Amino acid sequence: MAEPILTITDLWYGYSAKSYILRGISLTVLRGEYVSIAGENGCGKSTFLKLILGFLKPQRGSITCTASRVGYVQQKTDYSGDEYPITVLEMLTSYCGICRVPKSEAMESLAMTGLELQRNSLLGDLSGGQLQKALISRALIGSPELVILDEPSTGIDNASSKEIYGILRGLSRERGVTVLTVEHNMLAAIENSSAMFHIAQGHGHICTPENYVKEYLGK
Amino acid sequence: MFQHEFMQNALFVSVLIGVMCPCIGIFLVIRKYSMIGDTLSHASLAGVAGALFLGQAPIAGAFVFTSLCGILIEYLRKKIKNTDLVLSVVLALCVGFAVTIMSTGKLKANASSFLFGSVLTVTRADTIGTLVLTAIAVLVIILLHDKLLYISFDEKAARVAGVKTALLGYVFIILVACAVSVAIRVVGVLVISSMISLPVATAIQLRRGFVITFVSSILFSVFDAVAGLVIAYRLDVAPSGVTALVSVATLFLVIAARALYSLKRAKK
C-alpha cells in the first residue's frame, strides 16, 4: 500500500473567535492519489487549501506533509495588464532560479504541458487555457511529489479544460505525482479523481467518486 | 558645456541615477507599487526636515525616516489589503510630519531645495555616495532578481517555493528607501517618482519580456536624465523638471511609434 504524503488530523480553523469554518477535519492522502476537494461555496475549501499550503496556521490539529517539493497552481490569475512584461519562459526560468534547479527544467516542463510554442509569449497574450498550462508547467518545476491546484478549470473553455485534466490525470497515473485539487467542476472531478473529499458544515468526508455521485449528487 | 567640473559631476550622477531608478522601478511597477516612489520621496522630505530641525545630516535623516516609512508600508500592507490606501495613509503621515516641522521656522538650513533637487551643485561626496548606492542596487538586483520578480508578480508561488517573502519584502523596501533618499538630493522630491516609474512605463510599451524591458528601461532612463540635463543647461532652468518632461515626451513618442507600427502591420 502507498505511503501517506499528506496527513491532516483534527484540523480546526475559524476567522473569528466565535465560529469555526473547519471543525476537526481529518484527511490522509496517499502517494500517487488524485484527490478532489468539493463542497458548497463558502464551506471552507479555500481555507483548507491555505492551511495545507502554510498560508494560514491551524488553530487546532496538525498537518504533516512528507513531499520533498510541492507545486501550486492558484485560482484563476489575471496577468492581462501592461504591468506584466514577462514571457512564459522567463516566468519558468525565474522559478527554476528560486527553486535552485537547472533552468533547462523550464523547457522540459513546457514540453509536459505542450506549451513549447508559446514560450516567448507574454503572459498577458495567452488564452485562459494556455495561461493555466503555463502555471501547471511552473508547478511541475523541480519534480514535485505533490501538486496542489485551486479550481484548475475556472474561466477556461471545455476543450482546454479537457487538456488540463488530461495532464493532471497523466501526472497522477503515469508519473506517480500526487494531485490535490479544490474543485467546482464536479464532472471533471468525478471523471479524473481517485478519491473525493467533501466538506460541509466544517466537517470532511472522503469517498470514491462513484460513492460521491450516489451520496451528494444523487440527491 | 561638459568642460565645467560641475557639469561633469552632474552628468555622472544623472547617469547613475538613470541606472538606479529603473533597477528598482521595474519591480515596483510589476508589484503595482508605482506610487510608492511618491510616498517615499515625501518621507525623505520629512526626514530631511527632521534632520535639519535637529541639526543632523539631512541625507542620513532622509534615509532613516524613509526606511521607517518603507517598513511601515510593508507592515500595513499585511493589515490593510489595499495598496493605494496604505500608500495614502503613509503619504499623509509624511506630508503632515514635513509640513509641521518646516512650519516651525526652526530648521537650521533650507529644506525646500530638496523639493526640486540640485544636480548642478552635487559635490564629490554626493557623487561617490550615489556611485556606491547604484552599485549596491545593481548587485542586489543581479543576486536576487528571480526572487524579486516573484515577490513582485506572484508572492504566493514564491512562498510555496520556500522564498522568505516577508524578509525579502523588507530588504527591497529598504533598498528603495535608500535609493530615494540619495536621489532626492539630486532630482528632488517632486520628480523622483517619475524617474522610478516613467522609464519602466516607456519600456513596457515595447511589449517584450522582462529582460528586454529591464535593459530598455535603463536606456530610456539614462537618455531622459542626460537629455534633461543638457536641455536644462541650454534653457537655464531646473534639470529635474526638464527630466520629468523629457520622460513623459519619450513615453508619448514610444506609444505613438508603437501605434504606427501596429497600423503598418495591420495594413500588410
Interface residues (C-beta under 8 A of the other chain):
Chain A: L53 G54 F55 V70 G71 Y72 Q74 T77 Y79 D82 E83 Y84 P85 I86 T87 L89 E90 S94 Y95 G97 I98 C99 N120 L122 R138
Chain B: V29 I30 K32 H145 D146 K147 L149 Y150 F153 D154 K156 A157 A158 R159 V160 A161 G162 V163 A203 I204 Q205 R207 R208 G209 F210 V211 I212 T213
